[in-house]
Amino acid sequence: MALPLVDVLIFPAPQAFDLADAGNPANLSLNATTAPIFKNIAGSGSIFYGVGVKDPMTGYIFATFDNGGNHPKAAIASLIAHLKPTRSCHVQFSSDTFKTAFKTPITEVLVLIMIEPDNREKAVQLLSKIAEASGGVLSFAPDTDDENTFVIFGGWESVEAHMNAYNDLPEGSKTDLRQLFSLAKIVYPPEAPPAYAKLQRYEPLQYVKKTD
């Protein structure tokens, strides 16, 4: 059975959205070039999109496909060509628990790359341990194009809730995190990690112009 896939695209927000009010992500509308591409992709999967909490000029698109065999490669390629993302990943999860992070008020996004590929197995063990200890809040998966790159998603009620959860971690979990970050470096966001996004789900009917 095919495993769920997620295309992760991080890009300058004006490439995809009409930013009438970048400070209010609920008002985001797709621009004329992005909307038809979204419509093509939505026939095969689901799309979650939005802008950064810290930096609303950064856009995020997570296109999810429950069945990897339905992946619309041509439509995704068109989207990448249009958005010119600063970072893109194609990740494959072993389950659909990652979807929880897209349905919470705040979605945490972190991209790691192994410092030494020989330590990958140990890093995966630590990531699995950390994800399990989070009680379903965190999920991770490798990039299918580079097994030494990992994307981590987290679902939070607020940035403050994330900070409080970290402060309340038992010392053993903090030790696991420190060990993980000694084996893998954070490549996104490049400064002041982690990044947070406010997402909404694409609904094609939202973009059908009403006629009398």
C-alpha positions in Angstrom: 0.0 0.0 0.0 1.3 3.5 -0.9 2.3 5.7 2.0 1.1 9.3 2.3 3.2 12.0 0.7 3.6 15.7 1.4 5.1 18.3 -0.9 6.5 21.1 1.3 6.9 24.5 -0.4 8.3 27.6 1.4 8.4 30.7 -0.8 7.9 34.5 -0.9 4.2 34.9 -0.1 3.4 37.4 -2.9 4.2 34.7 -5.4 1.0 32.9 -4.5 -1.2 35.2 -2.6 -2.9 38.5 -3.0 -1.7 40.0 0.3 -4.4 42.6 1.0 -3.9 41.9 4.7 -0.8 39.8 5.3 -1.4 40.2 9.1 -4.7 38.4 8.8 -4.0 35.0 7.2 -7.7 34.2 7.2 -8.1 36.8 4.4 -5.6 35.3 2.1 -6.7 34.8 -1.5 -4.9 33.0 -4.2 -3.6 35.0 -7.2 -4.7 34.3 -10.7 -1.8 32.1 -11.5 -1.9 30.0 -8.4 -5.6 29.3 -8.2 -5.9 27.0 -11.3 -2.8 25.0 -10.3 -4.4 24.5 -6.9 -7.5 23.3 -8.6 -5.6 20.7 -10.6 -3.7 19.4 -7.5 -6.9 19.2 -5.3 -8.3 16.5 -7.5 -5.6 14.1 -6.2 -5.1 15.3 -2.6 -5.5 18.1 -0.1 -3.7 21.5 0.1 -3.0 23.5 3.3 -1.6 26.9 2.8 -0.8 30.1 4.7 1.8 32.6 5.8 4.3 32.8 8.6 3.4 33.9 12.1 6.8 35.7 12.6 7.1 36.7 9.0 3.9 37.0 7.0 5.8 37.6 3.8 6.9 33.9 3.9 4.3 31.6 2.3 3.8 27.9 3.0 2.0 25.2 1.0 1.7 21.6 2.1 0.1 19.4 -0.5 -0.8 16.0 0.9 -1.6 12.8 -0.9 -3.0 9.8 1.0 -2.0 7.6 -1.9 1.5 8.3 -3.3 0.4 6.7 -6.6 -1.9 9.7 -7.1 0.8 12.3 -6.9 0.3 14.9 -9.7 3.9 15.4 -10.7 3.2 17.8 -13.5 0.9 20.1 -11.4 3.4 20.2 -8.6 6.2 21.0 -11.1 4.1 23.9 -12.4 3.6 25.1 -8.9 7.3 25.0 -8.1 8.1 26.8 -11.3 5.6 29.5 -10.5 6.5 30.0 -6.8 10.3 29.7 -7.0 10.4 28.3 -3.5 13.4 29.1 -1.2 13.0 25.5 0.1 11.0 22.5 -1.1 10.9 18.9 0.1 9.0 15.8 -0.9 8.5 13.7 2.2 6.8 10.4 2.8 5.2 9.5 6.1 4.5 6.0 7.6 1.1 7.2 8.8 -1.3 10.1 8.6 -0.7 11.5 12.1 1.1 14.5 10.6 -2.2 15.9 9.5 -3.0 16.9 13.0 -0.3 19.6 12.7 -2.1 21.2 9.8 -5.5 21.5 11.6 -4.2 23.3 14.7 -4.1 27.1 15.1 -0.3 27.2 14.7 1.9 24.8 12.7 5.5 24.4 13.6 7.9 23.8 10.7 11.5 22.6 11.0 13.9 21.2 8.4 17.0 19.3 9.6 19.9 17.9 7.7 22.4 15.3 9.0 25.9 16.7 9.8 27.4 13.2 9.3 25.2 10.8 7.3 26.7 7.9 9.3 24.7 9.1 12.3 21.4 8.9 10.5 20.1 5.8 12.3 20.8 7.3 15.7 19.0 10.5 14.6 16.0 8.6 13.5 15.8 6.8 16.8 15.9 10.2 18.6 13.3 11.7 16.3 11.0 8.7 16.9 11.5 8.9 20.7 10.8 12.7 20.7 7.7 12.3 18.5 6.3 9.5 20.6 6.9 11.6 23.8 5.0 14.5 22.3 1.8 12.5 22.3 1.1 13.0 18.6 1.9 16.7 18.6 5.1 16.2 16.6 5.7 14.1 13.4 8.7 13.8 11.1 9.6 12.2 7.8 12.7 12.1 5.5 12.9 13.8 2.1 12.4 11.2 -0.6 15.1 13.0 -2.6 17.6 13.1 0.2 17.3 10.6 3.1 19.6 12.8 5.2 17.1 15.7 5.3 14.1 15.5 7.7 11.0 17.7 7.9 9.3 18.0 11.4 5.8 19.3 11.8 4.2 20.3 15.1 0.7 21.3 15.9 0.1 23.9 18.7 -2.6 26.1 20.0 -0.2 29.1 20.1 3.5 29.9 20.0 3.3 30.4 23.8 1.8 26.9 24.2 4.8 25.5 22.4 7.2 27.4 24.5 5.4 26.3 27.7 5.5 22.7 26.5 9.2 22.9 25.9 9.8 24.4 29.3 7.8 21.6 31.0 9.7 18.8 29.2 11.4 16.3 31.5 15.1 16.6 31.5 15.4 13.3 29.6 13.5 14.7 26.6 15.6 17.9 26.7 18.7 15.7 26.6 17.3 13.9 23.5 16.7 17.2 21.8 20.2 18.4 22.5 21.7 15.1 21.2 19.6 15.3 18.1 20.8 18.8 17.3 24.4 17.7 17.8 23.8 15.2 15.0 21.7 17.3 12.7 21.7 21.0 11.9 18.6 23.2 11.4 18.5 24.5 7.8 15.0 25.9 8.0 14.3 28.4 9.4 17.8 29.8 9.0 17.3 32.2 12.0 15.5 32.0 15.3 13.9 28.5 14.9 11.4 27.1 14.8 9.1 28.7 12.1 5.4 28.9 12.6 2.6 29.1 10.0 -1.1 29.8 10.2 -2.7 27.5 7.7 -6.1 27.0 6.0 -7.3 24.2 3.9 -8.0 24.9 0.2 -11.6 24.5 -0.8 -12.2 24.8 -4.5 -15.7 26.2 -4.1 -14.2 29.3 -2.3 -12.7 30.4 -5.6 -15.7 29.9 -7.9 -17.0 33.3 -8.9 -20.7 33.6 -8.2 -22.9 34.7 -11.1 -26.5 35.9 -11.0 
